[in-house]
C-alpha cells in the first residue's frame, strides 16, 4: 500500500492535516488506532486562530452550527473573608470576524473534519489500525490482526502523548509535572450560564465552559494525590464542592450519577527538540504538551496541521521535495508553541499555589490585566493564536500594581503588525516571491 502522506493518528490535528492535503489532491492515508469514539476528555475550546483555519478549510459553518459561542471568560475571585471580585477576559477586543471563541464537543469536531475529508477521493481512512514501527523505510501497521507495510513520501506523527514514531526516532522530551490534578465532567447547565467562568479561592478553582444543548464542561483543580480520598468521600461531597463555588449549579451538578462519569486529568508540560527528522514530522501532543489552563492543546495541534499542510501542498504543487523545505514547519511553529507553553505554565502557577499572599498578588495581577486596555489586548491576542504581542517592562510594572493601569486608550489591532500575516504563517511563499523578483 502506498500514499503520498501517511498520518498516524486520527485526532483533530491529524484530520485537519489530512483534510488540507486532500483538498490539494494529495494522496493521504490516516491510520487511527481506536475502534470507536473516545470517552476520554480532549480539548473543546476553539480559539480564534483555529476558527480562521476552519473558515479556510470550508468547515466553519458546520463548526459554528454544532458549537456554543464564547464572548468572554469571567474571572471571579473570592473566599470567606473577602468580598468576591470579578474581572473578565473578553474575546470581543480582538478584530472581527474572529473576535470570539467556541465550545464544541471533541467527537463532534472530529466527525465534521472526517466527513469533510471523506468527500475527496485522495483521502483514505483506516480504523482501527495500529502503527508498530518502521521497516525498510516503510510503516508497519497492524490492521485486523494482519501487519502490512505502508509506503509514503512523508510520515506524520499525530499520535498524541504516547507517540511510537517519536520514540522510534529517539526524539527526547523532558516532562514537567505539577502539584495538582484536575477533575473534568460534563453535565446540564442553567440557561443563565452562557459565557465561560473561572471561580477561584485560596485553595482551588472551578472552570465552567458552556457547550451546546445546554451542557457545560467543568474543570476542578485538586491537589495531587487526593483523588482516591475524594472518591471515598462519595459523590455528594463532590456536589458540595461545586455548589460552594457556584451555587447556581444546584439541581444541575446532581445530574452526575456517579464518580464513573468524572475523569481525572493529569497535566504535563513538554516540548521536543525536533519537529522534523528526514521525511517524518510530528505535530500536536506528539511534539508538545501544554498545561490545560489556557485551553490551547487542541488548538496548537490544529495550527501545527495548518502550517504543515500548507507547506506540503506547496511542495507537491511545485514538485519540489528538497529536504530543507520541511524545516519551514518547525521554524514557524516551534517558537510560537514555546511562547504559548510559557504563558500556560505561568497561568498554572498562578492558580495552583495555595498561599494567601500569592493569591492576593494574583488578584491584583488579574485586575490590572483585565482593566488595562493594553495588557488586556496583549493577553487576548496571545491566547487567540492570531498573533503575538509580548509584554514590555512597563507592562510588567503595571501588572504588579506598582504604577496605575492605563485608561481610555483604544487599541486598533487591525492595523497592528503583530497580527500574523500569510507570509508569517507560510514564509516559504515569501521566499518564492523573492525568487520570482
C-alpha positions in Angstrom: 0.0 0.0 0.0 1.2 3.5 -0.9 0.3 7.1 -0.2 1.9 10.5 -0.7 1.4 11.2 3.0 0.7 8.8 5.8 -0.8 10.3 9.0 -0.6 8.2 12.1 -3.4 9.3 14.4 -6.9 10.4 13.6 -7.5 13.1 16.2 -8.4 16.7 15.2 -4.8 17.5 14.4 -4.3 14.6 12.1 -7.7 15.1 10.4 -7.1 18.8 9.9 -3.8 18.0 8.1 -5.5 15.2 6.1 -8.4 17.5 5.0 -6.0 20.2 3.9 -3.9 17.7 1.9 -7.0 16.0 0.4 -8.3 19.4 -0.8 -5.0 19.8 -2.6 -5.4 16.4 -4.3 -2.6 14.8 -2.4 -3.0 11.1 -1.6 -3.3 11.0 2.2 -4.0 8.0 4.4 -4.9 8.3 8.1 -4.4 5.4 10.4 -6.5 5.6 13.7 -5.9 3.1 16.4 -9.1 3.4 18.5 -12.0 1.2 17.4 -14.8 3.8 18.0 -15.2 7.2 19.6 -13.1 8.1 22.6 -14.7 8.6 26.0 -11.6 10.4 27.4 -11.8 14.2 27.7 -10.0 16.2 25.0 -10.0 19.8 24.1 -13.3 21.5 23.3 -12.4 25.2 23.3 -11.8 26.5 19.8 -9.6 29.7 19.8 -9.9 32.5 17.1 -6.9 31.4 15.0 -8.4 27.9 14.7 -11.7 29.4 13.6 -9.8 31.2 10.9 -8.2 28.0 9.8 -11.6 26.3 9.7 -13.0 29.0 7.6 -10.2 28.5 5.0 -11.0 24.8 5.1 -14.7 25.4 4.5 -15.9 23.8 7.7 -16.5 26.8 9.8 -20.3 26.9 9.2 -20.7 23.3 10.4 -18.5 24.0 13.4 -20.5 27.1 14.4 -23.7 25.2 14.0 -22.5 22.5 16.4 -20.8 24.8 18.9 -21.5 27.4 21.5 -20.1 30.9 21.1 -17.9 32.2 24.0 -17.5 36.0 24.1 -15.8 36.3 27.4 -14.5 34.4 30.4 -15.4 35.8 33.8 -12.7 35.6 36.4 -14.3 35.5 39.9 -12.0 35.7 42.9 -13.3 35.4 46.4 -13.2 33.4 49.7 -14.9 33.5 53.1 -13.0 36.6 54.3 -13.2 38.7 51.1 -16.0 40.2 49.1 -15.8 38.4 45.7 -14.2 40.4 43.0 -14.9 39.9 39.3 -13.0 40.6 36.1 -13.3 39.3 32.6 -11.2 38.3 29.6 -13.1 39.4 26.5 -12.6 38.0 23.1 -14.6 40.9 21.7 -11.5 43.1 22.0 -10.0 41.2 19.1 -10.5 42.3 15.4 -13.6 40.9 13.6 -14.5 38.4 12.3 -12.5 36.2 14.7 -13.4 38.1 17.9 -14.9 35.1 19.8 -14.1 31.5 20.9 -16.3 28.5 20.6 -17.0 25.4 22.6 -17.8 22.2 20.7 -17.8 18.5 21.8 -14.5 17.0 20.7 -16.0 14.0 19.0 -18.4 16.3 17.1 -15.5 18.3 15.8 -13.7 15.1 14.7 -16.7 13.9 12.8 -17.1 17.2 11.0 -13.4 17.0 9.8 -13.7 13.3 8.9 -16.9 13.8 7.0 -15.4 16.7 5.0 -12.2 14.9 4.3 -14.1 11.8 3.1 -15.6 13.8 0.3 -12.2 13.8 -1.5 -11.1 10.7 -3.5 -7.5 11.2 -2.4 -8.3 10.6 1.2 -8.2 7.2 2.9 -9.1 6.3 6.5 -8.0 3.1 8.2 -9.7 2.4 11.6 -8.7 0.5 13.6 -5.1 0.3 12.6 -2.0 0.4 14.9 1.4 1.7 13.9 4.1 -0.6 15.3 7.3 0.8 13.8 9.3 1.3 10.6 10.8 -1.4 8.4 12.8 -0.7 5.2 11.6 2.9 5.2 8.0 1.8 5.4 5.5 2.0 8.2 4.3 -1.2 9.8 0.6 -1.1 10.6 -1.4 -3.8 12.2 -4.9 -4.0 10.6 -7.3 -6.7 11.7 -4.5 -8.8 13.2 -2.5 -8.6 9.9 0.6 -6.5 9.8 1.0 -4.6 6.5 3.7 -2.2 5.2 2.6 1.2 4.1 4.9 3.3 2.0 4.7 7.1 1.8 6.8 10.1 0.8 6.2 11.6 4.2 5.2 10.2 7.6 3.4 12.3 10.1 3.1 11.5 13.8 -0.2 12.8 15.2 -0.5 10.0 17.8 -0.7 12.1 20.9 1.5 12.0 24.0 2.4 8.3 23.6 4.0 8.7 20.2 5.6 5.5 18.9 7.1 7.4 16.0 8.7 9.9 18.3 10.2 7.1 20.4 11.4 5.1 17.4 13.3 8.2 16.2 14.9 8.7 19.5 13.5 12.2 19.9 13.7 13.1 23.6 11.1 15.0 25.7 11.6 16.3 29.2 8.3 16.4 31.1 7.4 19.0 33.7 4.8 17.7 36.2 2.6 19.8 38.5 1.5 19.7 42.1 -2.2 19.4 41.1 -4.6 17.4 39.0 -8.0 18.2 37.6 -11.4 16.6 37.6 -13.5 17.1 34.5 -17.0 16.2 33.7 -19.9 17.5 31.5 -23.4 17.9 32.9 -26.6 20.1 32.2 -26.2 23.8 32.8 -28.5 26.6 33.9 -29.7 28.8 31.0 -28.1 31.8 32.5 -24.6 30.3 32.1 -23.7 31.5 28.6 -20.1 32.5 28.9 -17.0 30.9 30.5 -16.3 31.4 34.2 -13.3 30.6 36.4 -14.2 30.8 40.1 -11.1 30.9 42.3 -10.3 30.7 46.1 -7.2 30.3 48.1 -7.4 26.5 47.7 -8.8 25.7 44.2 -10.6 26.9 41.2 -13.6 25.8 39.1 -13.7 26.4 35.4 -17.1 26.3 33.7 -17.3 26.4 29.9 -20.8 26.2 28.2 -21.4 23.6 25.5 -24.3 23.4 23.1 -27.5 21.6 24.0 -27.5 23.3 27.4 -24.4 21.4 28.7 -21.4 22.7 30.5 -17.8 21.3 30.6 -16.4 21.7 34.1 -12.7 21.6 35.3 -12.0 21.4 39.0 -8.5 21.7 40.5 -7.5 19.2 43.2 -4.1 18.7 45.0 -2.0 15.9 43.5 -2.7 12.5 45.2 -6.1 13.4 46.7 -8.3 11.8 44.0 -8.8 8.4 45.8 -9.7 10.1 49.0 -12.3 12.3 47.2 -13.9 9.2 45.6 -14.1 7.5 49.0 -16.0 10.6 50.4 -18.8 9.9 47.9 -20.5 11.8 45.1 -22.4 14.1 47.5 -19.2 15.6 48.7 -18.3 16.3 45.1 -21.6 18.2 44.6 -20.9 20.3 47.7 -17.5 21.4 46.4 -19.1 22.7 43.1 -22.0 24.3 44.8 -19.8 26.1 47.3 -18.0 27.8 44.5 -21.1 28.3 42.2 -24.4 27.9 43.9 -26.3 28.4 40.6 -25.4 24.8 39.7 -27.8 23.4 42.3 -30.1 21.0 40.6 -27.7 20.6 37.7 -24.5 19.2 39.1 -26.5 16.5 40.8 -27.2 15.0 37.3 -23.8 13.5 37.5 -24.8 10.0 38.6 -21.5 8.6 39.9 -17.8 9.0 40.0 -17.6 6.9 36.9 -18.7 9.9 34.9 -15.9 12.1 36.3 -12.4 11.9 34.7 -9.1 12.5 36.4 -6.9 14.7 34.2 -3.1 14.8 34.9 -1.4 17.9 33.4 2.1 17.6 32.0 4.3 20.0 30.1 6.9 19.1 27.5 8.4 20.3 24.2 10.5 18.1 21.9 13.8 19.2 20.3 13.0 18.3 16.7 9.7 18.6 14.9 11.2 17.1 11.7 13.6 14.3 11.0 14.2 13.4 7.4 10.8 12.7 5.9 9.0 12.5 9.2 7.2 15.3 11.0 5.5 15.5 14.4 2.5 17.6 15.4 0.2 18.2 18.3 0.8 16.3 21.5 3.4 14.1 19.8 5.6 17.3 19.7 4.4 19.3 22.7 2.0 19.1 25.7 0.6 22.3 27.2 -0.9 22.7 30.6 -4.7 22.8 30.1 -5.2 26.1 32.0 -5.4 28.2 28.8 -7.3 25.7 26.7 -4.6 25.6 24.0 -3.7 21.9 23.4 -6.2 21.1 20.7 -5.7 24.5 19.0 -1.9 24.1 18.9 -2.4 20.7 17.1 -4.7 22.3 14.5 -2.4 25.2 14.0 0.5 22.8 13.5 -1.5 20.9 10.9 -2.4 24.1 9.1 1.2 25.2 8.6 2.5 21.7 7.8 -0.4 21.0 5.4 0.1 24.3 3.6 3.8 23.5 3.2 3.2 20.0 1.9 0.6 21.3 -0.6 3.1 23.9 -1.9 5.9 21.3 -2.1 3.7 18.9 -4.2 2.3 21.8 -6.3 5.9 23.0 -7.1 7.2 19.4 -7.3 9.9 20.5 -5.0 10.8 18.0 -2.3 14.1 19.4 -1.2 14.6 18.2 2.3 15.3 21.6 3.7 11.9 22.9 2.9 10.2 20.7 5.5 12.2 22.6 8.1 10.0 25.6 7.5 7.3 23.9 9.5 9.5 23.8 12.6 10.8 27.3 12.1 7.2 28.7 12.2 5.6 26.5 14.8 8.3 25.8 17.4 8.8 29.4 18.7 5.0 30.1 18.7 4.4 26.9 20.7 7.2 27.7 23.0 5.7 31.1 23.8 2.2 29.6 24.5 3.8 26.9 26.7 5.4 29.6 28.8 2.1 31.6 29.1 0.2 28.5 30.1 2.8 27.4 32.6 2.7 30.8 34.3 -1.1 30.6 34.4 -0.9 27.2 36.0 1.5 28.5 38.7 -0.8 31.5 39.4 -3.9 29.3 40.0 -2.3 26.3 41.8 -0.3 27.9 44.7 -2.4 27.7 47.8 -0.6 30.6 49.6 -2.7 33.6 50.7 -0.1 36.1 49.9 0.3 34.6 46.4 -3.5 34.6 45.9 -3.7 38.3 46.9 -0.9 39.0 44.3 -2.8 37.0 41.7 -6.0 39.0 42.3 -4.1 42.3 41.8 -2.5 41.0 38.6 -5.8 39.8 37.2 -7.4 43.1 37.9 -4.6 45.0 36.2 -4.6 42.6 33.3 -8.3 42.9 32.6 -8.7 46.6 33.3 -5.6 47.9 31.5 -6.6 48.0 27.8 -3.0 47.3 26.5 -2.4 44.4 28.9 -5.9 43.0 28.1 -5.4 43.2 24.4 -1.9 41.6 24.5 -3.2 38.7 26.6 -6.2 38.0 24.4 -4.1 38.3 21.2 -1.5 35.8 22.6 -4.1 33.2 23.6 -6.1 33.7 20.5 -3.3 32.4 18.2 -3.9 35.3 15.8 -0.6 36.9 16.7 2.0 37.5 19.4 2.4 40.8 21.4 5.0 40.3 24.1 4.9 42.2 27.4 7.3 45.1 28.0 9.0 46.1 31.2 6.4 48.8 31.6 3.6 46.2 31.2 5.1 44.0 34.0 5.3 47.0 36.4 1.7 47.9 35.7 0.6 44.3 36.1 2.3 44.2 39.5 0.3 47.3 40.6 3.4 49.4 41.2 2.1 52.1 38.8 -1.5 52.8 37.8 -3.1 50.9 34.9 -3.7 52.8 31.6 -7.2 54.0 30.9 -9.0 55.5 27.9 -6.6 54.0 25.4 -8.1 52.5 22.3 -6.2 49.6 20.6 -6.6 49.0 16.9 -5.3 45.6 16.2 -6.4 45.6 12.6 -3.5 47.9 11.8 -1.1 46.3 14.2 1.9 44.4 12.7 1.7 41.9 15.5 -1.2 40.0 13.8 0.2 37.1 11.8 0.1 37.6 8.1 0.1 34.9 5.4 3.9 35.3 5.0 4.3 34.8 8.7 2.3 31.6 8.7 3.8 30.4 5.4 7.2 32.1 5.0 8.3 29.9 2.1 5.8 31.8 0.0 7.7 35.0 0.8 10.9 33.3 -0.4 9.1 32.2 -3.5 8.0 35.7 -4.3 11.5 37.0 -3.7 12.9 34.4 -6.0 10.4 35.4 -8.7 11.6 39.0 -8.4 
